[in-house]
Amino acid sequence: GDPPDSLQVVRHVVREHILQGLKECPGTTCLLLPSIHDLHARTVYPQPAFEAEVIRPGETEVERQVEMKLLSNPCTVRVNEIVVGINTNDVLLNLSGQETAKCTGDRLARLARHIVQQQSYYPVFPPAEGMQ
C-alpha cells in the first residue's frame, strides 16, 4: 500500500500520546478541539470539528475505555451539571492589546469580565493579526 503521509503520522502520534496519558483513567471522555495553530487544522475561526477519521474505533483495551469526542472551536459543553465554554484562542492576550484606556485594578479580571458581559467567545473587532 501507499506509505502514510506526514499528516497521518502526526495524527497517529498525537492520538497515541493522548491514549497513553489516559491509560490510568478508564471511562474518561476526551474532548478534542482544533486550534488555529494546529498543523493539520483549518485556519479559520470559528473552526469546525476535526473530521471523524482523526479517531478510529478502539482496537486496544485502553482505546475501548476512553471515549473521544470531536468538538468545534469554540464550543459549549455540559460537564455533569456545569456548562463550560471552551475556546483554544488566547482571547485575553488579544483583548489586552485592544485596550485604549489606562485602568488600575485587576487587569485579568477586567478582561474576563468583557468576555462574560459581551457573551462572545472572541469579543475583539477587528480581529487580531493572524485571526483573520
Secondary structure as UniProt FT lines:
FT   HELIX           6..21
FT   TURN            22..24
FT   TURN            26..27
FT   STRAND          29..32
FT   TURN            36..37
FT   TURN            39..40
FT   HELIX           52..54
FT   HELIX           61..65
FT   STRAND          67..70
FT   STRAND          75..79
FT   TURN            80..81
FT   STRAND          82..86
FT   HELIX           91..98
FT   HELIX           107..118
FT   TURN            129..130
//
